[in-house]
C-alpha cells in the first residue's frame, strides 16, 4: 500500500505541473492558494488521466503490467469519448464537468456508472480490503490474497455500518462491473465494481 500512496502523490505532483502550465498560474502571486483550492475541487478528474502517464509509475496491487487508459468506447457520452482520444489538460479529462457554484468555477467528476458503460447487475463474492481512501476487491476469493491485481470497490448506493480500521472482509453483494478494462478508482485499477445491494460482510481472521 505504500507504493500505492507514493504513486498517488506522484500523480498529483505531475497533474499540478500540467495544471500550472495550461492555466498560467505560475506567473501569479496567488498561485499556491489557487492551486490548493483547485486540487481539493478538481483532483477526481486526474484519475482518468493516470493511464496517460502510468508507464512511468510503479505497478499497483501486484500487477506486473502497466495500467491501460480507459478506451474511448467505454464512455457513455460523446464529449467524454472525444476527451479520451486527446486529453489537453486535467480539467478536460473524461467524466469531468465544470460549472459555477456560488459564484466560483468548480470542476467535479461524474459517478462512474453515469460516465462509463457497466455490465448488467450480478452477484459477487470475494475479499474486500477496507482502509481510509482505499477500497479493493478480489472476486471469487475466500482468503486473504497475495500480490494479485484487485478491482476498485464503490458503495455508492449501499451504506455500511461503521467498520473498524484497516482489515480484510469476506463480502457478498449484488452489483455491476465496468464493461471495459481501463483506469478506475484511486489506483489505477483495471475495473471498478459498484455495490447495489449488500448481502453479507464478515471480517476475515488474520
Secondary structure, DSSP 8 states (H G I E B T S, - for coil): -HHHHHHHHHHHHHHHHHHHHHHTGGGSTTHHHHHHHHHHHHHHHHHHHHHHHGGGS--STT--S------GGGBSSHHHHHHHH---SGGGSTTEEEEEETTEEEEEE--GGGTB-B---EEEEEEEEEETTEEEEEET-SS---S---EEEE-SS-------SSEEEEEEEEEEEBSS-S-BTTTTBS-EEEEEEEEEEEE---
